[in-house]
Amino acid sequence: MAFWKFICTPETETECLLRKLFGDSMDHSVSPNDTLFLHNITYKTAFGPFIAVNIRSEPDNNPWSNQRGGFDYQVDVDWKGPIYKLSFGDIPAQIPIGPHKKSFQSLTPDEGESTIKALEEYGKVVVSRK
């Protein structure tokens, strides 16, 4: 299992979460069951953890309708436990997906686990699963 950070903006955040769809302009090596995080680079917030369900071989032609261009690399996501929202201003130390990294990012297992720990410790539950 690998860990990945996708990015969003205020214009794409809601659509990513409602559609359970993350995207990027470049092809990456995400696999089903990998752990994903979503980083709003404008608000300096992070959401997660998510699970990669499917890497689309034929991308949706019109997601993120407010964006110019497109995100041809698309990953369907879901979650098994709660989804946390974390403001980077609410934590005492930097975490690997912190606000200084404003692009798609592959994380080491230690970075992924420390990100999950920070979300659980300092984040607020925004979605829970029964």
Steps between C-alpha positions, in 0.01 A plus 500: 500500500623846410405849617420793270396864535271657240438872493187709457390861516183658639351460152566124484485384863124443524487324166787267598324407823147467362604303193758298694738576217854637515698605196828631371638610166777238507493120514609349834544153644200497734355152551171382646511495883770767519438769763429850370478847651345814350679832562322831436798717412308827542338433838802301626282209609528125456237227484545128543569221508334376181542168320569479126227283347551525126739672262288606205621378163254735332485827693183699544521778242339767715593473868603813680297709259636826641855415396668569168672207340441166656612232736535191285639291785198420717461279806170395655525508881306378801565465872461238769526708816449865581627774273679777683553861404815663632603862482878525488478792744353264764804276537820569693739356239530451127353185353627349174213635290527846656415827329851546364446213251247619244503219246412133466725302730604142566556430871720245671323255734630696803373829351163345422460357850606828664246686286223262609607545863490882468156486336366279780663703779439857380232474230123517523282216377304626198366165376458180697421145396280269700 
